[in-house]
Amino acid sequence: MPDYDGENLKTLLKRHFKMSSNLVKTLKKYDEGIRVNGARERVSYVLKTGDEVSVTLVEGASENIAPVRLPLDIVYEDEDVMVINKPPAMPTHPSPDNYDNTLANALMYYFLEKGEERVFRAVNRLDKDTSGLMAVAKNSYAHARLAEDLKEKKLRRKYTAIVCGEIDEDGVIDAPIKRREGSAIEREVAEYGQRAVTRYKILERLDGYTVLELELETGRTHQIRVHMAYIGHPLLGDWLYGEENHALFDRPALHSCFLEMTHPLTGETLKFTAPLPEDMRKFIVSRQKLR
């Protein structure tokens, strides 16, 4: 690569291949990890035109995640990435209260059935009760690239939500969010929080509720839930930021409906959509009939 003539190997890996410092550090541990012209070299090696650089990713398996046969809706898969349509009531990662009922458990079983060893690497994460599209990287390089895109807001996500009350017009909420004092999970809008911006567009007005499409400019924990409650329209079923009524709806009515990303190896733009889950669809239909 003439553009890197005279540069060191580390510069090539980080600038051209967009590798994180942690990934470069990991590759250095393996004999086949980083090679120049077939020979193992230090990352301080000075490149010259005509050099051939090869990188070999060494993958293991998430040994602490039990493989469990669970429903798995795979929207897209290739050698590097997967897109999953996660159902509601499924956590993303195992925890003391959710050891064998998570997306990670389901994917470990799926990989085991295919005879593959993989580490579970979620790119964008969804709360347990949020349904919809999630990107999963199948190797460390793809994960590093997609994580950087997520950080730089190049991975676009849109959500569909049902909120309480009838909203008059589309809008933008620009209100900082921080953790509520004394709570491990609850967030709130506060002057000294992190900047958070949510755009929302009305899709349909129902009897006492509104269906919205929302797009995040930032990715704060519980951002949509906090922002909608802040303007007086909490999500249907949101017991934390609204009113608890499990007879009406037993989870926050939030669905990740659209995902757009750049493929970490090919550079191709990939776009995916996921239809509303049955519980949200049924609620919308029931409220249409009352109008």
Secondary structure, DSSP 8 states (H G I E B T S, - for coil): -GGGTTSBHHHIIIIIS---HHHHHHHTTSTTTEEETTEE--TT-B--TT--EEE-------TTS--------EEEE-SSEEEEEE-TT--SS-BTTBSSSSHHHHHHHHHHHTT-----EESS---TT-EEEEEEESSHHHHHHHHHHHHTT-SEEEEEEEEES---S-EEEE--EEE-TT-SS-EEE-TTSB--EEEEEEEEE-SSEEEEEEEESS--TTHHHHHHHHTT--BTT-TTTS---TTT-SS--EEEEEEEEE-TTT--EEEEE----HHHHHHHHHHHHT-
